[in-house]
């Protein structure tokens, strides 16, 4: 899920407590709804790792979707969740207690553009929807390389396009509203991301990594609970349409108001045609 811009946080998880609260809810929903993606990408990572995985770092951990997916897959490893937001990390700590693994999850607050936490040697670094927020990507990659054991991995997941939930023709307004929202969102938000659209392979090679592989994973909603999907779609659409608003017509804004109305006849919760789909590109590289 896209982080502070449209659905994942990461090292950039700053803002009001209200904004962080809705973002945290969206991250948790993403982890629940895209379980097959997480299972598939974890298997792909495991194929390239040595059997004895002792320590993993989750950079830009948010509420811990990656942290706990990695802890399940590598059930003897310590997982270090790193994020700039203490609020997000407190959620990680609470989940670790709830799941009975507080001794295996370490939460570390750090802004990686200004300081690098003491991690010791690691077998795997995972960075999901996070690296594009950094201003010093090359410096961070070099520090990851220095902390990685021989044979260890770095895995970077990034979006290829924002998620979609709506049909092209809503039966309201002009068709293509979601596409126009996404284009407006890109114009407002992507241009402000310091490292969006980087060629990760070239940068990973420059940092000293090799055996670089890239794979695109499709994202489809696994959840059969329409209420949960509608809630996720609402949080996503609120975030994206807020950024896109300066680029939308008055008619588009009126339709969005109906879609996002609480309990309205055309609200997302009343629709039966919501379908989540998208994709993420995942790059893995070895030391």
N, C-alpha and C positions, 0 to 999 in steps of 0.2 A: 504494500500500500504506500502511496506517496506520503512523504513525511509532513513537515510543518506546512507545506504548501497544499497538499491535497490528500493527506491521509496516512502518512507515517510521520513520526517525529524522528529525531535523531539528535546529533549534537546541536542541531538548531532548534531544539524544543524550548523556546523561550516565549514569553507572552503573558497575558493575564491568566489568573487562576481559572477563570471561566473558559477562556480559549483552550487552555491546557486540558481542562476537564472534558470538553467535547472532543478534543483530539485524542485523548487517552481512550475514551469510549470507542472512537472510530478504529483505533489500533486494535483494541480487543476484539471488536466485531470482525475486523479483517482476518485476524488469526483464526477465529471460529469458522468463518464462512469459506476460507480458502485452504482448508485442511489438506486437500489432495495436492495442491501446489507445494505446501511445506513438506509433505511426505516425500514427494518426488525429488525436490531439490536436496533434501537431506540424504536420500539414497545416492544421488549423484556425487555429493561431497564425500560420502563414506567410501565410495569406490576408489578414490584417489588418495586416501589417507592411510598411514600405517595403523596397525591394529591397536597399539597401546597409546591412546590419546589421553593425555593427562590434564592439559590446560587449554581452554578456548577463550577467546575474547570476542564479545559482541559489541562492536563500535556503533554508537548511536542507537542504543538498545531500546529506547522508548519504554513501553510497558512490558517488554520482554517476550514478544512473539518468537523471535529468533533464539533468545536465551533459553527458553524452555523447550523449544523444538530440538535444539542442540543437546540439551541436558537429557532429553528422552532418548535420542539416537545414540549418544555416547555416554552411557549410564554410569561410567566410573570417572568421568572427567569433572574437573572444576570449571565453571563457566563464570567469567568476569564480565559483568554488564557495565558498560561505560556510557554515560550520557551527561549532558550539561545540566539537565533538570533534576533537582532533588525530588521534586514531586513525582516525576516519572519513576525514579529509582525507588522511591518509597513503595510504589505499587509493585515493583519487582520484588522487593523484600517481603511484602505481605504475601504475594503469590508463592514465593519460595517456602514460607512457613506453612501456608495452606496445603501445599503439595508434599510436605514432609521432607524437603531437601534443603533447608537453610544452610547446612554445612557445605553444600556443593555450589551455592550461588553467592557470588561476591559482587556487591553493587559499588561502583566507584564513580564519583562526580568529577568530571573534567571537561573543560572546553579545549578540544584538541587543536584548535588554531593557536592556542596560547601555551598549553602545557601538555606533556605526555605522562600518563600515570605510570607508576612502577608496576610492571606486570610480571617480571621474570620471563623465562623462556616459554613460548607457547607453541602448540601444535597446529592451531587453526585460528585465523582471524576472520570473522564474519562481519560484513558491513552492508546492511540492507537499506536502500533508499536514503542513504546518508552522505556518501562521499561528495556528491555534487554541492553540498552546503559549505565545504571547506574552501578556504582561500589558499592554503598551502598544501595542496594535494601531494605534490612530489615529496615534500618533507615528511608528511605522515606515512606515505608508502615506504620511504627509506627507514623510518623508525619501526614500522611493522616488520620489514625485512630483517632488521637487526635483532628483533625480539623473537623471530621464528626459528625453531629448531630445523636442522637439515632434514629435508623430506616433508616438512610441514607445508600448510597451504594458507593462502589468502583467497577469500571468495567475496566478490562484490556483486550485489544485486541492484539493478537500476531499472527505472521504468522505460518502456519504449513509447508508450502513449498513456495518458490518464485513463482511468477506468470509465466504463459506460454502464448505465443502468436502464436508460429509457429507449423506447422504440422511436424510430425516426418520425413517424406520424403519431402524434399524441391524441389526435382528434380535437386538439385545441390549437389555435394560432397557426402559424406557418410551420410546415415540417422542417426538421433539422435543428430544433432548439438546442439539444445537447451538444451537437457539433459546434454551434456558434458559441455556446458557453465555453467549451474547451478551447476554441481558438482565442477567445478573449482572455481566458485564464492564462494561456501560454504567453500572450503578449504582455500581460501584467506581471506575471510571476517568474517565468523562466528567464527573462532577461536580467532579473535581480539575483539569480543563483550564480555564485562565482565560478562554479566548475561544472555547470550542466553541459552535457554533450561531449565530454572528453573521450578521446580514444584510449580506453583503459589498457588495451594490450601494449601499446607503445610505452605508456607510462610505467606499467608493471615491469616491462623489460628494462627500462632505464633504472628502476629501483633495484634490479638484480634478480627478479623472479624469472622463471622459465616454465616450459611445458604449459603454455597458456592456452586455455580452451574456453570457448564461448558458446552458450546455449540459450535459446529463447524458450521460456516456459509460458504456456497459455494459462490464463487465470479464468476460471469459471466458478461461479458460486455453488458450493456444495450444499448449502443449508436449505433444507426444505421448509423452514419456518418463514412464511411470508412476512410476518411482523418484524422479524429480525432483519431480513433483507431490506424491507422498507425503511427501517430505522437507519441502517447503514447508508442506503441511498439518500436519505434526507440529510444526514450529516455531511456526506460528500457533496451533494448538490448545493447546500447552503454555503459551503466553503468555496466551491468553484464559482458559483454564480455571484458571490460577493466580490470576488476579484474581477470577474468578467463584466460586471454591471456597466462600467463606462462605455463598453463597446456594444451594448445590446440596445435594440429598439424599445420604444415604450410598449409595443405589443408583446415583445418577448418578456419584458419585465412583468407585465400583467399576468401572463401565463405562469411564470415562475411563482408569482404571489399565490395563484390558485393551487399550484402543485405543493407549495410549502405551507399552505394554510392548515392549521390544526383542526382536523376533523371535517374539513370541507369536502364537498361532493367530488372534487377532482384531485384531492390530495393524494400523495404517494401511497398512503396507507390504504386507500380505497381502490387502487389499481391492481389488476391481476396480470399485467404484462411487463413487470419489472424483471430484467435479466441482467445479472452482472457478468461482464466479460472484459478482458484486457490481456496484457502480457507483460512479462518482465524479462530482461536480459540478465543472465548470470554469468560472470566471468570467474574462472578459478585459475590459480597459478601456483606453482611450487617453488620452494627454495632449494 
